[in-house]
Amino acid sequence: MVKLSSWTKHSGKSRINDASGSVNDETATGSFPVIRKKPPRLVEGSRMARLLSSLLIAVLCASLGWGYVIQLNNSTSIYETMSEEELTRLIGETSTQAQSLQQRKTELSNQLNMLQEAANKQQEAQRIAKQNEQTSGLLSGRLPATGKGVVITIDRGSRQRVDASTMFQLLEELRNAGVEVMELNDVRIVTSTYIDDTKNGLICDGKNISAPYTLKAIGDPQNLQNAVTIAGGVGSRLKVKFGSEVTVTPDDNIEISKTRQPSQYKYAKTIE
Amino acid sequence: MAAVLGLIIGVIVGIFVKPDIPIVLQPYLPIMVVAALDALLGAARSYFERSFSDRVFIISFISNVLTATLLVLLGNQLGVGSQLQTAVIVVLGIRIFSNVSAIRRFIFKG
């Protein structure tokens, strides 16, 4: 009985304790930290020792702040703090990258060279084609021409009419002298031009022409003049045999506007 | 009080005085700072718990910094410096987070 009462007394006391504790303490969950009373100082230090520890705390915190700011302002290269392996790996990576970039550069510059070459080739081909077009155009009579040369006039022969073979000889002499473009009485002289006799004149490429003949020739004026007026040449033959007046006038600006359509080649093909 | 004062003084001194940290010490400075921060936050927590002891704080501060530095140094010597550095940072970061959450509870529970 005594024992029992002591039990109840004990439990009652503890309940009272619990009740007093639950007024401002909610430690039931156990997960929240308990605010304890400030424990009594274990070793009661002297005033000097407390000041010293405060000072030490201040110094430590100061060193923390100092270190933080220093690290914040630390702008030195990160490579200095890297280990040897990291640096080796980094150098390997970098050199591999540089190598691949170099390779890419070589490839691209090769491509560029090829493209430039191709462009140059095309340009060259275009230039040659244009030149050929001009040359063949002048040669075939497709293009009008201008330049310095001579104008040769042959009037009606006093003894007999100028015949086709002599006229053709004149053309051949001029060709030998390096004539480039010719026109005889409004007929463009090309490689296929023919001259034949008619009853009262000449026929040149299907067109009747009669004296006086006017032959415009573009070429070196001196050479052309020499070719006609050379002693024993076609000029003197015209004078002596046919009695016609031959005048050769050099001109710096001869214009030959007569053109003709080039014939379409039916059988001949170029060899590639 | 002394801690806050010390922090302010340290930051000001750090802004104006910029010494050249020796190269040997450079990799350890960030670890030291983080360890010290952890110690400081632990102290703050114990302050809120009313169990702050300046002696414990000083010893924990110094031992934190020294342990972190020595651990990284050991890692460097063993060739796992960067990994161990990461490990130390992670552990200290976890501790900082738990300290901060404890402090937060004290502040917002009143």
Contacts between the chains, C-beta under 8 A, distances in Angstrom:
chain1	res1	chain2	res2	distance
A	32	B	105	6.4
A	32	B	109	7.2
A	33	B	49	5.8
A	33	B	102	6.2
A	33	B	105	7.0
A	33	B	106	7.3
A	34	B	49	7.9
A	35	B	49	6.7
A	35	B	50	6.2
A	35	B	106	7.8
A	36	B	49	7.0
A	36	B	50	5.7
A	36	B	51	6.5
A	37	B	50	7.0
A	38	B	50	4.9
A	39	B	50	7.9
A	39	B	51	6.7
A	42	B	53	7.8
A	50	B	54	7.7
A	53	B	54	4.2
A	53	B	55	6.6
A	53	B	58	6.6
A	54	B	1	7.9
A	54	B	2	4.2
A	54	B	54	6.9
A	55	B	2	7.2
A	56	B	54	7.7
A	56	B	58	5.4
A	57	B	2	4.6
A	57	B	3	5.4
A	57	B	6	6.4
A	57	B	54	5.9
A	57	B	57	6.4
A	57	B	58	6.5
A	58	B	2	4.3
A	58	B	3	7.0
A	58	B	5	5.7
A	58	B	6	3.4
A	58	B	9	7.2
A	59	B	6	6.4
A	60	B	6	6.8
A	60	B	36	7.3
A	60	B	58	6.6
A	60	B	61	5.0
A	60	B	62	7.5
A	61	B	2	7.5
A	61	B	3	4.6
A	61	B	4	7.6
A	61	B	5	7.8
A	61	B	6	3.3
A	61	B	7	4.6
A	61	B	10	6.3
A	61	B	40	6.8
A	62	B	6	4.2
A	62	B	7	6.9
A	62	B	9	4.8
A	62	B	10	3.4
A	62	B	13	6.8
A	63	B	10	6.2
A	63	B	36	7.5
A	64	B	6	7.9
A	64	B	7	6.7
A	64	B	10	6.2
A	64	B	33	6.6
A	64	B	36	4.1
A	64	B	37	6.8
A	64	B	40	6.4
A	65	B	6	7.2
A	65	B	7	4.5
A	65	B	8	7.2
A	65	B	9	7.3
A	65	B	10	2.8
A	65	B	11	4.2
A	65	B	13	7.8
A	65	B	14	6.2
A	66	B	10	4.1
A	66	B	11	7.3
A	66	B	13	5.5
A	66	B	14	4.3
A	67	B	10	7.8
A	67	B	14	7.6
A	67	B	29	5.9
A	67	B	32	5.9
A	67	B	33	4.8
A	67	B	36	7.1
A	68	B	10	7.7
A	68	B	11	7.2
A	68	B	14	7.0
A	68	B	33	5.1
A	68	B	37	7.9
A	69	B	10	7.4
A	69	B	11	5.4
A	69	B	14	2.9
A	69	B	15	5.9
A	70	B	14	5.4
A	70	B	18	7.0
A	70	B	19	7.6
A	70	B	21	6.4
A	70	B	29	6.9
A	71	B	29	5.2
A	71	B	30	5.5
A	71	B	33	5.8
A	72	B	14	8.0
A	73	B	14	7.6
A	73	B	18	6.2
A	74	B	21	7.1
A	74	B	26	7.5
A	74	B	29	7.5
A	76	B	26	7.4
A	80	B	23	5.9
A	80	B	26	6.5
A	81	B	23	7.9
A	81	B	26	5.1
A	81	B	27	4.5
A	83	B	76	6.9
A	83	B	79	7.9
A	83	B	81	5.8
A	83	B	82	7.0
A	85	B	79	7.4
A	86	B	82	7.2
